[in-house]
Amino acid sequence: MTSTIHEMMATIRGQARAWRSPAGRRRGSLPRTSPGSSATRAPVWYPASASRRAGRVPAAPAAVPAPPRARVAPPAAPVPAAAPRPACARVAPAAAPGPAWTRVAPAAGAPAPPPRDCRGVSGGAAGGAAPAPLTDAQVRDGFRFYNETCIYCHGAPGKDPVDIGKGLNPEPPFLPDTVKRLSDAELFWIVKNGIKMTGMPAFGPSHKDEEIWSAVAFVQRLPKMTAEQYSALEQKPAEAPLPAR
């Protein structure tokens, strides 16, 4: 028993000395012998990286990455030459048969429209005047015109504008104050041509000049007209008294 223990201790000390030697460190595990036996076990090697560091396995050369393939752009397609643009001549649209509301060309001998820089109220009405002094008969005819077309937006003595007129932007002017600052020719121009960018339409395409002058004659009486006088015109337009201008 004692001899067996001594043999085991000697074997362990021999293995320890061999492990501390350079050869033992390169091999890894040393051959082990079991007590009382001479059989050995094959050595266990370190991984390949450790073996390369020890000089046993040559390291493989590092792979050189291939250069990226250059992208070759396709040849540009030939661009056809642009055709020369024709002169900017205004071409009149072809007259197509249509309903009655298509625009009709002015008759021969009709006065040309004013130039664009004179389309304002003052410029357009310059030089214009009533063909004759406005009469009471024209005022009564103008009342029918006003009561059928203008009252909805402008109102009347004793009558407010309807919802459409109250919602217009810009707001329709209060005529009793406005007509004091305008001449008869300017009022005629406004009623006939309208006002751009407002709710004031142009009545020239749908009414004759005589009808528009009658509307002007009535509007000129609004500053002094009372609600009772306007109501009397509604009931008896031919007999109701008229205010002075």
C-alpha positions as CSV (number, residue, x, y, z in Angstrom):
1,M,0.0,0.0,0.0
2,T,2.8,2.4,0.9
3,S,4.7,1.6,-2.2
4,T,1.7,2.2,-4.4
5,I,1.2,5.7,-2.9
6,H,4.9,6.5,-3.5
7,E,4.6,5.4,-7.1
8,M,1.5,7.6,-7.6
9,M,3.2,10.7,-6.1
10,A,6.3,10.1,-8.2
11,T,4.2,10.0,-11.3
12,I,2.3,13.2,-10.4
13,R,5.7,15.0,-9.7
14,G,7.1,13.8,-13.1
15,Q,4.0,15.0,-14.9
16,A,4.3,18.4,-13.2
17,R,7.9,18.8,-14.2
18,A,7.2,17.8,-17.8
19,W,4.3,20.3,-17.9
20,R,6.6,23.1,-16.9
21,S,9.0,22.3,-19.7
22,P,8.6,24.0,-23.2
23,A,7.9,20.7,-24.9
24,G,5.0,19.9,-22.5
25,R,3.5,23.3,-23.1
26,R,3.5,22.9,-26.8
27,R,2.0,19.4,-26.7
28,G,-0.8,20.2,-24.3
29,S,-1.6,17.1,-22.2
30,L,1.3,14.8,-21.6
31,P,1.0,11.0,-21.9
32,R,-0.7,9.7,-18.8
33,T,0.2,6.4,-17.2
34,S,-2.1,4.7,-14.8
35,P,-0.5,3.3,-11.8
36,G,1.0,-0.1,-12.4
37,S,0.4,0.2,-16.2
38,S,2.6,1.4,-19.1
39,A,-0.3,2.2,-21.5
40,T,-0.3,5.7,-22.7
41,R,-3.0,8.0,-24.3
42,A,-2.6,10.0,-27.4
43,P,-1.8,13.7,-26.7
44,V,-4.5,16.4,-27.0
45,W,-3.5,19.3,-29.2
46,Y,-4.4,23.0,-28.9
47,P,-6.7,24.6,-31.4
48,A,-5.2,25.5,-34.8
49,S,-4.8,29.2,-33.8
50,A,-2.6,28.2,-30.9
51,S,-0.7,25.8,-33.0
52,R,0.0,28.5,-35.6
53,R,1.3,30.7,-32.8
54,A,3.6,27.9,-31.7
55,G,4.9,27.6,-35.3
56,R,3.6,24.1,-36.0
57,V,0.8,24.9,-38.6
58,P,1.6,27.6,-41.2
59,A,-1.0,30.4,-41.3
60,A,-3.0,30.6,-44.5
61,P,-2.5,33.9,-46.4
62,A,-5.3,36.5,-45.8
63,A,-7.7,36.7,-48.7
64,V,-7.4,39.9,-50.6
65,P,-10.9,41.4,-51.3
66,A,-11.7,41.8,-55.0
67,P,-12.1,45.4,-56.1
68,P,-15.7,46.5,-56.6
69,R,-16.9,46.3,-60.1
70,A,-17.2,49.6,-61.8
71,R,-20.7,50.6,-62.8
72,V,-20.8,51.5,-66.5
73,A,-23.5,54.0,-67.4
74,P,-25.5,53.1,-70.5
75,P,-24.9,55.4,-73.5
76,A,-27.2,58.4,-73.4
77,A,-29.9,58.3,-76.0
78,P,-29.8,61.1,-78.5
79,V,-32.2,63.9,-77.6
80,P,-34.2,65.1,-80.6
81,A,-33.9,68.7,-81.4
82,A,-36.9,70.8,-80.3
83,A,-39.1,72.2,-83.0
84,P,-39.1,75.9,-83.1
85,R,-42.1,77.4,-81.3
86,P,-44.5,79.4,-83.4
87,A,-45.2,83.0,-82.7
88,C,-47.7,83.6,-79.9
89,A,-50.5,84.7,-82.1
90,R,-54.0,84.7,-80.5
91,V,-56.2,82.2,-82.4
92,A,-59.9,82.9,-82.3
93,P,-61.9,79.9,-81.2
94,A,-64.1,78.3,-83.8
95,A,-67.7,79.2,-83.6
96,A,-69.6,76.1,-82.7
97,P,-73.4,75.8,-82.7
98,G,-74.6,76.0,-79.1
99,P,-77.3,77.4,-76.9
100,A,-78.4,81.0,-76.7
101,W,-75.9,81.9,-74.0
102,T,-72.8,81.6,-76.2
103,R,-70.9,84.9,-76.7
104,V,-71.9,86.7,-79.8
105,A,-69.4,88.8,-81.8
106,P,-70.2,92.6,-81.7
107,A,-72.1,93.9,-84.6
108,A,-70.3,95.9,-87.3
109,G,-70.0,99.5,-86.3
110,A,-70.4,98.9,-82.6
111,P,-68.1,101.0,-80.4
112,A,-64.9,99.3,-79.4
113,P,-64.5,98.4,-75.7
114,P,-62.3,100.9,-73.7
115,P,-58.6,100.0,-73.3
116,R,-57.6,97.9,-70.4
117,D,-56.1,100.8,-68.4
118,C,-59.4,102.7,-68.5
119,R,-61.7,99.9,-67.2
120,G,-62.0,101.5,-63.8
121,V,-65.2,103.3,-62.8
122,S,-63.8,106.8,-63.2
123,G,-61.9,106.0,-66.4
124,G,-64.7,104.0,-68.0
125,A,-67.4,106.6,-67.2
126,A,-65.2,109.5,-68.4
127,G,-67.1,111.6,-70.9
128,G,-70.3,109.7,-70.4
129,A,-73.6,111.4,-69.4
130,A,-77.3,110.6,-69.4
131,P,-78.8,111.0,-72.9
132,A,-81.5,113.3,-71.4
133,P,-82.5,114.5,-67.9
134,L,-83.9,111.5,-65.9
135,T,-87.6,111.7,-65.5
136,D,-90.1,110.4,-62.9
137,A,-91.3,107.8,-65.4
138,Q,-87.8,106.4,-65.5
139,V,-87.7,106.4,-61.7
140,R,-90.8,104.2,-61.6
141,D,-89.4,101.9,-64.3
142,G,-86.1,101.7,-62.3
143,F,-88.1,100.8,-59.2
144,R,-89.2,97.6,-60.9
145,F,-85.7,96.9,-62.0
146,Y,-84.3,97.4,-58.5
147,N,-87.0,95.5,-56.7
148,E,-86.5,92.5,-59.0
149,T,-82.6,92.3,-59.0
150,C,-80.9,94.7,-56.6
151,I,-82.9,94.4,-53.3
152,Y,-81.5,91.0,-52.4
153,C,-78.0,92.3,-51.9
154,H,-78.4,96.0,-51.3
155,G,-81.7,96.0,-49.4
156,A,-84.1,98.9,-49.6
157,P,-85.7,101.5,-47.2
158,G,-87.2,99.4,-44.5
159,K,-85.9,96.1,-45.9
160,D,-82.7,94.3,-45.1
161,P,-80.7,92.3,-47.6
162,V,-81.4,88.6,-47.7
163,D,-78.9,86.0,-46.4
164,I,-77.0,85.9,-49.8
165,G,-76.4,89.6,-49.7
166,K,-75.3,89.5,-46.0
167,G,-72.7,86.8,-46.8
168,L,-71.0,88.5,-49.7
169,N,-67.4,89.5,-49.2
170,P,-66.7,92.3,-49.8
171,E,-70.0,93.5,-48.3
172,P,-72.3,95.3,-50.8
173,P,-72.2,99.1,-50.1
174,F,-75.0,101.0,-48.5
175,L,-76.4,102.8,-51.5
176,P,-77.9,105.9,-49.8
177,D,-74.3,106.9,-48.9
178,T,-72.6,105.6,-52.0
179,V,-74.7,107.3,-54.6
180,K,-73.9,110.7,-53.1
181,R,-70.3,110.3,-54.2
182,L,-70.9,109.0,-57.8
183,S,-72.2,110.7,-60.9
184,D,-74.9,109.4,-63.1
185,A,-72.4,108.2,-65.7
186,E,-70.4,106.3,-63.0
187,L,-73.5,104.6,-61.7
188,F,-74.5,103.7,-65.2
189,W,-71.0,102.2,-65.8
190,I,-71.1,100.1,-62.6
191,V,-74.6,98.7,-63.3
192,K,-73.7,97.9,-66.9
193,N,-70.1,96.5,-66.4
194,G,-70.1,95.3,-62.8
195,I,-67.2,95.4,-60.4
196,K,-64.4,92.8,-60.6
197,M,-63.6,90.6,-57.6
198,T,-67.0,91.5,-56.0
199,G,-70.5,90.2,-56.1
200,M,-71.6,93.1,-58.3
201,P,-72.7,91.5,-61.7
202,A,-72.7,93.2,-65.1
203,F,-76.3,93.8,-66.3
204,G,-75.1,95.1,-69.7
205,P,-75.3,91.7,-71.5
206,S,-78.9,91.1,-70.3
207,H,-80.4,94.6,-70.2
208,K,-80.7,97.5,-72.6
209,D,-79.1,100.8,-71.9
210,E,-82.6,102.4,-71.4
211,E,-83.3,99.9,-68.6
212,I,-80.0,100.6,-66.9
213,W,-80.6,104.4,-67.1
214,S,-84.0,103.8,-65.4
215,A,-82.2,101.9,-62.6
216,V,-79.8,104.8,-62.2
217,A,-82.7,107.3,-62.0
218,F,-84.2,105.3,-59.2
219,V,-81.0,104.8,-57.3
220,Q,-80.4,108.5,-57.3
221,R,-83.7,108.9,-55.3
222,L,-82.7,106.4,-52.5
223,P,-80.9,108.8,-50.1
224,K,-84.2,110.7,-49.4
225,M,-86.6,107.8,-49.8
226,T,-88.4,106.5,-46.7
227,A,-89.7,103.0,-45.9
228,E,-93.3,104.3,-46.4
229,Q,-92.6,105.6,-49.8
230,Y,-90.9,102.4,-50.9
231,S,-93.8,100.4,-49.6
232,A,-96.2,102.6,-51.5
233,L,-94.2,102.0,-54.7
234,E,-94.6,98.3,-54.2
235,Q,-98.4,98.6,-53.9
236,K,-99.1,101.3,-56.5
237,P,-96.0,102.1,-58.5
238,A,-97.8,104.4,-60.9
239,E,-99.4,106.5,-58.3
240,A,-97.0,106.5,-55.3
241,P,-95.3,109.9,-54.6
242,L,-91.6,110.1,-55.3
243,P,-89.0,111.8,-53.2
244,A,-87.1,114.7,-54.6
245,R,-83.6,114.1,-55.8
